[in-house]
């Protein structure tokens, strides 16, 4: 999982981390899910499980931590192998 400094904005797959799952040579279109998280509720593990179960061949996940006090980083890292986290 890649960590970005506060305020980091990814503007293209060229800015994606080296361990990104996006494959520019894939025939499948690149898809990125983006979720802004701030003190997620009891539904959060279910959402992470649903994202992790997706089988699109060219898929990446970006989570934006909007100054949360409960820190979703561990839950994200343990549920989704290929994801990026940006903290604000």
C-alpha positions as CSV (number, residue, x, y, z in Angstrom):
1,X,0.0,0.0,0.0
2,X,1.4,3.4,-1.0
3,X,1.2,6.4,1.3
4,X,1.0,9.9,-0.1
5,X,1.8,13.1,1.7
6,X,-1.2,15.2,2.8
7,X,-2.8,17.0,-0.1
8,X,-1.4,14.7,-2.8
9,X,-3.5,14.5,-5.9
10,X,-3.1,11.8,-8.5
11,X,-3.8,13.3,-11.9
12,X,-3.1,10.3,-14.2
13,X,-1.9,6.7,-14.1
14,X,1.5,8.1,-14.8
15,X,1.5,9.4,-11.2
16,X,0.4,6.0,-9.8
17,X,2.8,4.2,-7.4
18,X,5.2,1.6,-8.9
19,X,3.2,-1.2,-7.2
20,X,-0.1,0.0,-8.9
21,X,-2.3,-2.7,-10.3
22,X,-3.2,-0.6,-13.4
23,X,-1.8,-2.1,-16.6
24,X,-1.6,0.3,-19.5
25,X,-1.2,-2.7,-21.9
26,X,-4.3,-4.4,-20.7
27,X,-7.3,-4.7,-23.1
28,X,-9.6,-4.0,-20.2
29,X,-10.1,-0.3,-19.5
30,X,-8.4,1.0,-16.4
31,X,-10.9,1.6,-13.5
32,X,-10.1,3.3,-10.3
33,X,-12.4,3.4,-7.3
34,X,-12.2,6.4,-5.1
35,X,-13.5,6.5,-1.6
36,X,-13.3,9.5,0.8
37,X,-13.2,8.1,4.3
38,X,-13.8,10.0,7.6
39,X,-14.4,8.0,10.7
40,X,-16.1,5.1,8.9
41,X,-19.0,3.3,10.6
42,X,-19.7,-0.3,11.2
43,X,-20.5,-0.8,7.4
44,X,-16.9,-0.1,6.4
45,X,-15.6,-3.7,6.5
46,X,-18.5,-4.8,4.3
47,X,-17.6,-2.2,1.8
48,X,-14.0,-3.2,1.8
49,X,-14.9,-6.8,1.3
50,X,-17.1,-5.9,-1.6
51,X,-14.3,-3.9,-3.2
52,X,-11.8,-6.7,-2.6
53,X,-14.2,-9.2,-4.3
54,X,-14.2,-7.2,-7.6
55,X,-12.5,-9.2,-10.4
56,X,-12.0,-6.5,-13.1
57,X,-8.5,-7.2,-14.5
58,X,-7.3,-3.6,-14.6
59,X,-8.6,-2.2,-11.3
60,X,-7.1,0.0,-8.5
61,X,-8.5,1.6,-5.4
62,X,-7.7,5.0,-4.0
63,X,-8.8,5.9,-0.5
64,X,-8.7,9.5,0.8
65,X,-8.5,9.8,4.5
66,X,-10.3,13.1,5.3
67,X,-8.8,13.7,8.7
68,X,-10.3,10.7,10.4
69,X,-9.7,10.1,14.1
70,X,-10.2,6.3,13.9
71,X,-7.6,5.6,11.2
72,X,-8.9,3.3,8.5
73,X,-5.4,2.5,7.3
74,X,-5.1,-0.9,9.0
75,X,-8.6,-2.0,7.8
76,X,-7.8,-1.0,4.2
77,X,-4.4,-2.7,4.2
78,X,-5.8,-6.0,5.6
79,X,-8.7,-6.1,3.2
80,X,-7.5,-4.9,-0.1
81,X,-4.1,-5.9,-1.5
82,X,-3.6,-3.2,-4.1
83,X,-4.8,0.2,-2.9
84,X,-3.4,3.6,-2.3
85,X,-4.1,5.9,0.7
86,X,-4.0,9.6,0.6
87,X,-4.2,11.5,4.0
88,X,-5.5,15.0,4.2
